[in-house]
Amino acid sequence: MKLTFIKNWLIIGILLFSCQLLGQNEPEFRRTDVVYLKSGSIFRGQIEAYEIGGDLKLRMDAHKVMTIPAMAIKKIVQELTETEKSTQVETTVYAFRENGLHFVTTIGYIGGNDQFGNYKDGFNAHFQGIYHFNRLIGTGIGVGIDFYNVNLGSIVPIYATMRGYLKAKNVSPYYQLAAGYGIPSINDETSGFTSSKGGYYLAPELGLRFGGSADTNFTMGLGLQWQKARYTLDFGDTISNNIDSYTFRRFNFKIGILF
């Protein structure tokens, strides 16, 4: 009697363990296939078998399989599982125009020492048109207005520029080199400065382009800037007039829109 009882429990345990193993070996059932019929009906399940022009076998649950004639099917859509949705990383397609005409508008901060060694804040705004022969090389022209904040007014640089993007990615480093001539103006003639003359303008820059769109992207750059200018200071008589020559040396942090 006792042996029979133990034997029965052993058989039950073996059967339960075997069922568990069979369940683990069965393929995972996922209702991610959606079949749209021409009649307007929609069925969701897992496709078991399907050939173009032939019948489709759609598993509705662990036990039921539906057969759908090919002529009744409008379209089939495969959805992501909840796990796949949670782990999916959204990616942006790289579509940046590596050839052709680009325009760049920037605003920047140009801080540095004035002619007396005192630190001064300064600001600028620039606009450039650049034709790219390829991603790495583009040439164009630019114009801007720089306020060095030294009571001498603004300077308008007109320059040639070369620019290139180092990577074919949505975020890419870039280089730029600008060289030209700056035209100064006097802000306040009561300061004693009566005339001005321009000089060379030079501005190398490194930065990042954010975005790989074919339309609008953003840029952020850091560079150096040199600007030569001469000013005449009037002391009241022509003999004692003084001509001062300045070379502004500034670092330039700028943000911009590329389109």
C-alpha positions in Angstrom: 0.0 0.0 0.0 2.7 2.4 1.0 4.8 1.5 -2.0 1.8 2.0 -4.3 1.2 5.5 -2.8 4.9 6.6 -3.4 4.8 5.1 -6.9 1.7 7.2 -7.8 3.3 10.4 -6.6 6.5 9.7 -8.5 4.5 9.2 -11.7 2.6 12.5 -11.1 5.9 14.3 -10.5 7.5 12.9 -13.6 4.4 13.9 -15.7 4.4 17.5 -14.3 8.1 17.9 -15.0 7.7 16.6 -18.5 4.9 19.0 -19.2 7.0 21.9 -17.9 9.9 20.9 -20.3 7.5 20.6 -23.2 6.1 24.1 -22.4 9.6 25.5 -22.4 10.5 23.9 -25.7 7.4 25.2 -27.4 8.1 28.3 -29.6 6.9 31.6 -28.1 3.5 32.6 -29.3 3.3 36.2 -30.2 0.2 37.9 -31.7 2.1 40.5 -33.6 0.9 39.7 -37.2 -2.2 41.7 -38.2 -4.1 40.6 -41.3 -6.5 43.1 -42.9 -9.2 41.6 -45.1 -10.9 43.2 -48.1 -14.2 42.8 -46.3 -12.9 45.1 -43.5 -12.3 42.5 -40.9 -9.0 42.5 -39.0 -7.4 39.4 -37.4 -4.4 39.4 -35.1 -2.3 36.4 -34.4 0.9 34.6 -35.5 1.4 33.5 -39.1 2.2 29.8 -39.3 2.5 29.5 -43.1 2.0 31.7 -46.1 3.0 31.8 -49.7 2.2 34.5 -52.2 -1.0 33.5 -54.0 -1.7 30.7 -51.5 -3.7 30.4 -48.3 -2.5 32.0 -45.1 -2.5 30.0 -41.8 -2.9 32.3 -38.8 -2.6 31.0 -35.3 -5.1 32.8 -33.1 -4.1 31.2 -29.8 -2.2 28.2 -28.6 -4.8 25.8 -30.0 -6.7 27.5 -32.9 -5.3 28.1 -36.4 -7.4 30.0 -39.0 -7.0 29.5 -42.7 -7.5 32.6 -44.8 -7.7 32.5 -48.7 -5.2 34.7 -50.4 -7.8 36.5 -52.5 -9.5 37.8 -49.3 -6.3 39.5 -47.9 -5.9 43.2 -48.3 -2.6 43.6 -46.5 -0.5 42.2 -43.7 1.3 44.2 -41.0 3.8 42.9 -38.5 3.8 44.8 -35.2 6.6 45.1 -32.6 6.2 43.3 -29.3 6.1 45.4 -26.1 9.6 44.3 -25.3 10.8 45.3 -28.8 9.0 48.7 -28.4 10.7 49.4 -25.1 14.1 48.6 -26.4 13.8 50.2 -29.8 16.1 53.2 -30.3 14.9 55.9 -32.6 17.4 56.8 -35.3 17.5 59.8 -37.6 18.5 59.2 -41.2 21.6 61.1 -42.3 20.4 63.3 -45.2 22.8 66.2 -45.0 23.5 67.8 -48.4 27.2 67.3 -48.9 27.3 69.2 -52.3 25.8 72.5 -53.2 25.1 75.9 -51.7 24.7 76.4 -48.0 24.0 79.5 -45.9 25.2 80.0 -42.3 24.0 82.7 -39.9 25.7 83.0 -36.5 25.8 85.2 -33.4 28.9 85.1 -31.2 30.7 86.3 -28.1 34.1 87.9 -28.7 35.8 88.6 -25.4 39.4 89.7 -24.9 41.7 92.5 -23.8 41.5 96.0 -25.2 44.5 98.1 -26.2 45.1 98.9 -22.5 45.1 95.3 -21.3 41.6 95.4 -19.8 39.2 92.6 -20.5 36.2 93.6 -22.5 33.0 91.8 -23.6 32.2 91.9 -27.3 29.6 90.5 -29.7 29.2 89.9 -33.3 26.8 88.6 -36.0 27.9 87.0 -39.3 26.3 85.7 -42.5 28.0 83.4 -45.0 27.2 81.7 -48.3 29.3 78.6 -49.0 29.3 76.3 -52.0 30.4 72.7 -51.1 32.2 70.7 -53.7 32.0 67.7 -51.3 31.6 67.2 -47.6 35.2 68.1 -46.8 35.7 71.2 -48.9 33.5 74.2 -49.5 34.4 77.8 -50.3 32.4 81.0 -50.1 32.2 84.6 -48.9 31.0 86.2 -45.7 30.2 89.5 -44.1 29.6 90.4 -40.4 29.6 93.2 -37.9 31.9 93.0 -34.8 31.6 95.1 -31.7 34.9 95.0 -29.8 33.5 97.4 -27.1 36.5 99.7 -26.9 34.6 103.0 -27.6 35.9 102.8 -31.2 32.6 101.7 -32.8 32.0 98.6 -34.9 34.1 96.8 -37.6 32.5 95.2 -40.7 34.7 92.3 -42.0 34.2 91.1 -45.6 36.0 87.8 -46.2 36.6 84.6 -48.1 36.0 81.4 -46.2 36.7 77.7 -46.5 34.7 75.1 -44.6 34.4 71.3 -44.3 32.7 68.6 -42.3 34.8 65.7 -41.1 32.2 62.9 -40.7 29.2 61.8 -42.6 27.1 61.6 -39.4 24.3 63.5 -37.8 26.8 65.1 -35.4 30.0 66.1 -37.2 33.1 68.2 -36.3 33.8 70.9 -38.8 36.7 73.3 -39.6 36.5 76.8 -41.0 39.1 79.4 -42.0 38.1 83.0 -42.9 40.4 85.7 -44.1 39.6 89.2 -45.5 39.4 92.9 -44.7 37.7 94.8 -41.9 36.2 98.2 -42.3 35.9 100.2 -39.0 33.6 103.0 -38.1 33.8 105.5 -35.3 30.9 105.4 -32.8 31.5 108.6 -30.8 33.4 111.5 -32.4 33.4 113.3 -29.1 35.9 110.7 -27.9 38.6 112.5 -30.0 38.9 109.9 -32.7 38.3 111.6 -36.0 39.0 108.9 -38.7 39.7 105.3 -39.1 41.2 102.9 -41.6 40.7 99.1 -41.9 43.1 96.2 -42.0 43.3 92.4 -42.3 40.8 90.0 -40.8 41.7 86.4 -39.9 39.5 83.9 -38.1 40.2 80.1 -37.8 37.5 78.0 -36.1 36.6 74.5 -35.0 33.1 73.3 -34.1 30.3 70.8 -34.3 27.3 70.5 -36.7 24.2 69.1 -34.9 21.8 67.3 -37.2 22.0 65.6 -40.6 18.9 67.1 -42.2 18.8 68.2 -45.8 17.1 71.4 -44.7 18.1 73.1 -41.4 20.9 72.2 -38.9 22.6 73.9 -36.0 26.2 74.7 -35.3 28.4 75.6 -32.4 32.0 76.8 -32.8 35.0 78.1 -31.0 37.8 80.0 -32.7 40.3 82.9 -32.6 39.9 86.2 -34.3 42.5 88.9 -35.4 41.5 92.3 -36.7 43.9 95.1 -37.7 42.6 98.7 -37.6 44.0 102.3 -37.4 42.5 105.3 -35.7 43.4 109.0 -35.8 43.1 110.8 -32.4 42.7 114.6 -32.7 44.3 116.7 -30.0 43.2 120.0 -31.5 46.0 120.8 -33.8 47.4 118.9 -36.8 50.9 118.7 -35.3 49.9 116.6 -32.3 47.4 114.4 -34.0 48.1 110.7 -33.1 47.5 107.7 -35.3 47.0 104.5 -33.2 47.2 101.1 -34.8 45.4 98.3 -33.1 45.3 94.5 -33.6 42.3 93.1 -31.8 42.9 89.5 -30.6 39.8 87.8 -29.4 38.5 84.3 -28.9 35.1 83.7 -30.5 32.3 81.5 -29.3 29.4 81.3 -31.7 26.1 79.4 -32.3 24.4 79.3 -35.7 21.8 78.0 -38.1 22.9 76.2 -41.2 20.5 75.9 -44.1 
